[in-house]
Amino acid sequence: MVLMVATAVVTANAQSVGDRFTSGQIKYEITSLSPNEVTVAINISPELTGEVTIPVTVEDGDGNTYTVTSIGFMGFYTCSALTQVNIPNSVTSIGDWAFCQCTNLSQINIPNSVTFIGDGAFYGCSALTQITIPNSVTSIGERAFCQCTNLSQINIPNSVTSYIHWKLDFCLLLCFNPNNHSKHC
């Protein structure tokens, strides 16, 4: 029992790479201490509902400030009550399966700072109807938009040099044009 209490204190007072803490309703994991940076950690949470704005910076339990630089692996996995997510310009990557099965996510704002969208990042986001990939993105993972059944428009800029055409499968029975990186149905 004493060991469990000590573990809880370490989690609340995060100060090492890999430590996790919660700020607001979002869980974060420290990825760097020089500079202080965090990723959005796995947030399987029914409390995350409606519109969520990820802040540029967050504080841990000790008052240390960290810049949010990524949405990590399964960051908002199955947070089905999310409807909109606003991502700050400090974020450079959206990790694998970050928004997987966020079935009510209808709006996502991807800033020009993002360069990477991971495998299955928006898999099963069936409420998404359109998405704009900014010119900063150079890589989109496999199945990034798979089973986005209501996605009727996606604009993929020429800056994207790493992608597999079938990552858009199941979005619609589709009209993807690999020559100009767009899909309009």
Residue frames relative to the residue before (quaternion, step in Angstrom):
aa qw qx qy qz dx dy dz
M 1.0000 0.0000 0.0000 0.0000 0.00 0.00 0.00
V 0.6441 0.5107 -0.3257 0.4671 3.61 0.94 -0.80
L 0.6232 0.5459 -0.3346 0.4491 3.58 1.03 -0.78
M 0.6424 0.5199 -0.3252 0.4596 3.60 0.98 -0.79
V 0.6419 0.5126 -0.3265 0.4676 3.59 0.96 -0.76
A 0.6470 0.5162 -0.3182 0.4623 3.60 0.94 -0.87
T 0.6375 0.5185 -0.3267 0.4669 3.59 1.00 -0.78
A 0.6434 0.5226 -0.3271 0.4537 3.60 0.94 -0.80
V 0.6346 0.5260 -0.3318 0.4588 3.60 1.00 -0.75
V 0.6431 0.5165 -0.3250 0.4627 3.61 0.94 -0.87
T 0.6567 0.5096 -0.3120 0.4600 3.59 0.95 -0.86
A 0.6846 0.4828 -0.2922 0.4614 3.60 0.91 -0.85
N 0.7671 0.2892 -0.1537 0.5517 3.60 1.03 -0.75
A 0.0197 -0.8556 0.5168 -0.0243 3.54 0.67 1.16
Q 0.1365 0.7969 -0.5802 0.0987 3.55 -0.92 0.95
S 0.6815 0.4254 -0.2936 0.5181 3.61 1.20 0.21
V 0.5965 -0.5359 0.4415 0.4026 3.56 -1.19 0.53
G 0.7568 0.3247 -0.2746 0.4964 3.56 -0.85 1.01
D 0.5484 0.5903 -0.4096 0.4278 3.60 1.20 -0.33
R 0.2353 -0.7694 0.5828 0.1145 3.54 -1.18 0.66
F 0.0321 0.7704 -0.6365 0.0158 3.51 -1.23 0.57
T 0.3684 -0.7070 0.5599 0.2260 3.54 -1.29 0.35
S 0.0140 -0.7542 0.6565 -0.0026 3.53 -1.05 0.86
G 0.7620 0.0718 -0.1214 0.6320 3.54 -0.54 1.17
Q 0.7213 -0.3791 0.2977 0.4974 3.57 -0.76 -1.00
I 0.6214 0.5659 -0.3259 0.4329 3.59 1.28 0.02
K 0.3303 -0.7322 0.5664 0.1844 3.55 -1.03 0.89
Y 0.1196 -0.7917 0.5986 0.0233 3.55 -1.06 0.88
E 0.1890 -0.7473 0.6232 0.1323 3.54 -1.28 0.48
I 0.4373 -0.6936 0.5095 0.2609 3.56 -0.89 0.96
T 0.1424 -0.8054 0.5734 0.0479 3.56 -0.84 1.05
S 0.7944 0.0402 -0.0106 0.6059 3.59 1.23 -0.41
L 0.2521 -0.7586 0.5812 0.1521 3.55 -1.15 0.68
S 0.7792 0.1718 -0.1251 0.5896 3.59 1.25 -0.09
P 0.3965 -0.4065 -0.7232 0.3931 1.60 0.05 2.50
N 0.6229 -0.5339 0.4158 0.3926 3.58 -1.31 0.28
E 0.1453 0.7913 -0.5744 0.1508 3.56 -0.50 1.25
V 0.1076 -0.7806 0.6138 0.0486 3.54 -1.21 0.65
T 0.2718 -0.6927 0.6348 0.2084 3.49 -1.42 0.26
V 0.5118 -0.5674 0.5167 0.3861 3.55 -1.21 0.41
A 0.2773 -0.7766 0.5484 0.1387 3.59 -0.69 1.13
I 0.7254 -0.4035 0.3021 0.4688 3.59 -1.27 0.00
N 0.0441 -0.8078 0.5859 -0.0471 3.56 -0.68 1.20
I 0.0935 0.7714 -0.6204 0.1064 3.60 0.38 1.16
S 0.2883 0.7888 -0.4645 0.2810 3.53 0.15 1.32
P 0.3548 -0.7396 0.5284 0.2190 3.59 -0.70 1.01
E 0.5635 0.6120 -0.3884 0.3963 3.62 1.22 -0.30
L 0.6200 0.5239 -0.3508 0.4669 3.60 1.18 -0.44
T 0.1626 0.7977 -0.5522 0.1796 3.54 -0.16 1.32
G 0.8092 0.2893 -0.2051 0.4685 3.53 -1.29 0.42
E 0.7745 -0.2935 0.2608 0.4960 3.54 -1.04 -0.91
V 0.0735 -0.7761 0.6261 0.0152 3.55 -0.96 0.97
T 0.1255 -0.7624 0.6315 0.0643 3.54 -0.96 0.94
I 0.2843 -0.7399 0.5889 0.1580 3.54 -0.70 1.12
P 0.3567 -0.7577 0.4976 0.2259 3.62 -0.66 0.99
V 0.6000 -0.5441 0.4429 0.3844 3.57 -1.29 0.34
T 0.7988 0.0698 -0.0121 0.5974 3.58 0.99 -0.88
V 0.1149 -0.7653 0.6303 0.0622 3.54 -1.29 0.56
E 0.3034 -0.7327 0.5763 0.1978 3.55 -1.28 0.40
D 0.3770 -0.6877 0.5671 0.2515 3.55 -1.14 0.71
G 0.7547 -0.4127 0.2795 0.4267 3.57 -1.30 -0.04
D 0.6892 0.4572 -0.2749 0.4903 3.59 1.25 -0.35
G 0.5802 -0.6106 0.3650 0.3965 3.58 1.26 0.08
N 0.4374 0.6710 -0.4759 0.3634 3.60 1.24 0.27
T 0.2840 -0.7694 0.5535 0.1449 3.57 -0.90 0.96
Y 0.0886 -0.7878 0.6096 -0.0029 3.54 -1.01 0.98
T 0.3738 -0.6874 0.5746 0.2400 3.56 -1.17 0.67
V 0.3500 -0.7147 0.5654 0.2169 3.58 -0.94 0.91
T 0.0640 -0.8503 0.5221 -0.0148 3.59 -0.43 1.25
S 0.8135 0.0819 -0.0512 0.5735 3.59 1.20 -0.22
I 0.3194 -0.6456 0.6413 0.2644 3.47 -1.42 0.22
G 0.3218 -0.8254 0.4406 0.1449 3.53 -0.32 1.29
F 0.7744 -0.3180 0.2928 0.4621 3.49 -1.46 -0.04
M 0.8549 -0.0411 -0.0324 0.5162 3.55 -0.75 1.16
G 0.1051 0.8625 -0.4888 0.0778 3.58 1.16 0.65
F 0.8043 0.0811 -0.0248 0.5881 3.60 0.88 -0.91
Y 0.1123 0.8509 -0.5031 0.1015 3.56 1.19 0.64
T 0.8706 -0.0268 -0.0564 0.4880 3.55 -0.87 1.11
C 0.3540 0.6822 -0.5512 0.3247 3.62 1.01 0.70
S 0.0882 -0.8823 0.4616 0.0252 3.52 0.59 1.24
A 0.6440 0.5203 -0.3374 0.4480 3.63 1.17 -0.25
L 0.4808 0.6443 -0.4535 0.3847 3.62 1.25 -0.02
T 0.1490 -0.7962 0.5800 0.0860 3.57 -0.97 0.83
Q 0.7967 0.0329 0.0000 0.6035 3.58 1.15 -0.61
V 0.0684 -0.7772 0.6246 0.0350 3.57 -1.07 0.80
N 0.1640 -0.7615 0.6233 0.0686 3.53 -0.94 1.03
I 0.1688 -0.7999 0.5743 0.0414 3.54 -0.64 1.21
P 0.3958 -0.7400 0.4875 0.2409 3.62 -0.80 0.95
N 0.6436 -0.5445 0.3922 0.3681 3.57 -1.31 0.36
S 0.5623 0.5987 -0.3967 0.4099 3.61 1.20 -0.13
V 0.6118 0.5659 -0.3416 0.4345 3.61 1.22 -0.43
T 0.1547 -0.8113 0.5609 0.0571 3.57 -0.84 1.05
S 0.8100 0.1401 -0.0941 0.5616 3.61 1.17 -0.30
I 0.2258 -0.7114 0.6515 0.1356 3.49 -1.28 0.69
G 0.3512 -0.8127 0.4348 0.1646 3.54 -0.32 1.30
D 0.7221 -0.4154 0.3379 0.4379 3.51 -1.40 0.14
W 0.8721 0.0480 -0.0758 0.4810 3.53 -1.05 0.95
A 0.2152 0.8427 -0.4748 0.1344 3.61 1.27 0.41
F 0.8061 0.1570 -0.0716 0.5661 3.59 0.92 -0.85
C 0.2136 0.8195 -0.5051 0.1664 3.58 1.23 0.44
Q 0.8642 0.0463 -0.0906 0.4928 3.53 -0.96 1.04
C 0.3571 0.6499 -0.5621 0.3663 3.59 1.02 0.82
T 0.1378 -0.8897 0.4317 0.0557 3.51 0.59 1.27
N 0.7231 0.3902 -0.2554 0.5096 3.62 1.16 -0.34
L 0.4226 0.6940 -0.4757 0.3368 3.58 1.26 0.15
S 0.0498 -0.8380 0.5432 -0.0168 3.57 -0.37 1.23
Q 0.7952 0.1567 -0.0988 0.5774 3.59 1.21 -0.32
I 0.0187 0.7712 -0.6348 0.0448 3.53 -0.95 0.99
N 0.1885 -0.7746 0.5966 0.0922 3.55 -0.87 0.97
I 0.0945 -0.8005 0.5917 0.0141 3.56 -0.39 1.27
P 0.3057 -0.7882 0.5037 0.1778 3.61 -0.50 1.13
N 0.6609 -0.5311 0.3818 0.3679 3.56 -1.33 0.34
S 0.5649 0.6027 -0.3901 0.4069 3.61 1.22 -0.09
V 0.5897 0.5956 -0.3632 0.4070 3.61 1.18 -0.49
T 0.1250 -0.8050 0.5783 0.0431 3.57 -0.87 1.04
F 0.7858 0.2485 -0.0955 0.5583 3.58 1.20 -0.50
I 0.0546 -0.7444 0.6650 0.0236 3.55 -1.05 0.91
G 0.3571 -0.8106 0.4365 0.1580 3.56 -0.49 1.25
D 0.7325 -0.3951 0.3355 0.4413 3.50 -1.43 0.09
G 0.8681 0.0674 -0.0574 0.4884 3.56 -0.96 0.90
A 0.2278 0.8324 -0.4900 0.1227 3.61 1.24 0.28
F 0.8025 0.1789 -0.0861 0.5627 3.60 0.97 -0.82
Y 0.2043 0.8190 -0.5108 0.1629 3.57 1.24 0.45
G 0.8588 0.1239 -0.1061 0.4856 3.57 -0.86 0.99
C 0.4281 0.6639 -0.4965 0.3597 3.61 1.17 0.42
S 0.0876 -0.8817 0.4630 0.0222 3.52 0.54 1.24
A 0.6348 0.5259 -0.3474 0.4471 3.64 1.16 -0.25
L 0.5162 0.6266 -0.4317 0.3932 3.62 1.22 -0.22
T 0.1409 -0.7991 0.5799 0.0735 3.58 -0.85 0.95
Q 0.7896 -0.0011 -0.0146 0.6134 3.58 1.20 -0.46
I 0.0208 -0.7770 0.6291 0.0065 3.52 -1.23 0.51
T 0.1843 -0.7628 0.6115 0.1011 3.52 -1.06 0.81
I 0.2446 -0.7518 0.6008 0.1183 3.52 -0.77 1.11
P 0.3742 -0.7522 0.4869 0.2391 3.63 -0.60 1.04
N 0.6625 -0.5375 0.3709 0.3669 3.56 -1.29 0.48
S 0.5829 0.5993 -0.3716 0.4037 3.61 1.18 -0.34
V 0.5964 0.5884 -0.3653 0.4057 3.61 1.15 -0.53
T 0.1151 -0.8042 0.5817 0.0396 3.55 -0.89 1.02
S 0.7977 0.1912 -0.0892 0.5650 3.59 1.19 -0.41
I 0.0467 -0.7638 0.6437 0.0017 3.54 -1.01 0.96
G 0.4000 -0.7557 0.4764 0.2048 3.56 -0.73 1.08
E 0.6876 -0.4697 0.3716 0.4105 3.51 -1.37 0.24
R 0.8564 0.1262 -0.1185 0.4865 3.54 -1.17 0.73
A 0.2207 0.8206 -0.5047 0.1524 3.60 1.19 0.46
F 0.8043 0.1867 -0.0873 0.5573 3.59 1.01 -0.76
C 0.2768 0.7902 -0.5007 0.2197 3.56 1.23 0.42
Q 0.8529 0.1052 -0.1396 0.4920 3.54 -1.07 0.91
C 0.3707 0.6343 -0.5540 0.3916 3.54 1.05 0.88
T 0.1515 -0.8898 0.4244 0.0717 3.51 0.58 1.26
N 0.7349 0.3821 -0.2415 0.5055 3.63 1.15 -0.37
L 0.4255 0.7051 -0.4655 0.3241 3.57 1.27 0.13
S 0.0615 -0.8350 0.5468 -0.0040 3.56 -0.43 1.22
Q 0.7922 0.1423 -0.1074 0.5836 3.59 1.22 -0.23
I 0.1011 0.7522 -0.6465 0.0784 3.51 -0.99 0.96
N 0.1468 -0.7802 0.6052 0.0592 3.53 -0.87 1.00
I 0.0774 -0.7905 0.6076 -0.0019 3.54 -0.59 1.20
P 0.3421 -0.7780 0.4879 0.1991 3.60 -0.49 1.16
N 0.6491 -0.5285 0.3923 0.3815 3.54 -1.31 0.35
S 0.5367 0.6350 -0.4032 0.3823 3.60 1.22 -0.31
V 0.5904 0.5627 -0.3680 0.4466 3.58 1.23 -0.45
T 0.0535 -0.8267 0.5596 -0.0236 3.54 -0.49 1.26
S 0.7461 0.3066 -0.1944 0.5581 3.57 1.24 -0.26
Y 0.4040 0.6668 -0.5497 0.3000 3.53 -0.49 1.26
I 0.2997 -0.7093 0.6053 0.2015 3.51 -1.31 0.36
H 0.5418 -0.6778 0.3854 0.3138 3.57 -0.67 1.09
W 0.6900 0.5080 -0.3090 0.4127 3.59 0.90 -0.79
K 0.4332 0.6952 -0.4724 0.3255 3.59 1.22 -0.01
L 0.6673 0.4983 -0.3012 0.4644 3.59 1.20 -0.42
D 0.4055 0.7372 -0.4785 0.2512 3.61 1.20 -0.06
F 0.8037 0.2624 -0.2566 0.4683 3.51 -1.22 0.66
C 0.4299 0.6519 -0.5050 0.3677 3.64 1.19 0.13
L 0.7003 -0.1750 0.1484 0.6760 3.47 1.02 -0.99
L 0.5277 -0.5914 0.4527 0.4084 3.55 -1.11 -0.01
L 0.2990 -0.9451 0.1312 -0.0126 3.14 1.17 1.28
C 0.2442 -0.7276 0.6310 0.1132 3.36 -1.43 0.46
F 0.1421 0.8005 -0.5631 0.1479 3.55 0.55 1.14
N 0.1788 -0.7831 0.5904 0.0791 3.53 -0.85 0.98
P 0.2557 -0.8076 0.5105 0.1481 3.62 -0.19 1.21
N 0.5758 0.6046 -0.3823 0.3960 3.61 1.20 -0.33
N 0.7994 0.1746 -0.1220 0.5618 3.58 1.00 -0.68
H 0.4908 -0.7187 0.3943 0.2952 3.57 1.25 0.47
S 0.6133 0.5487 -0.3797 0.4226 3.62 0.94 0.63
K 0.1567 -0.7544 0.6294 0.1005 3.48 -1.30 0.39
H 0.1020 0.7647 -0.6281 0.1015 3.55 -0.68 1.08
C 0.0124 0.8046 -0.5929 0.0317 3.58 -0.68 1.01
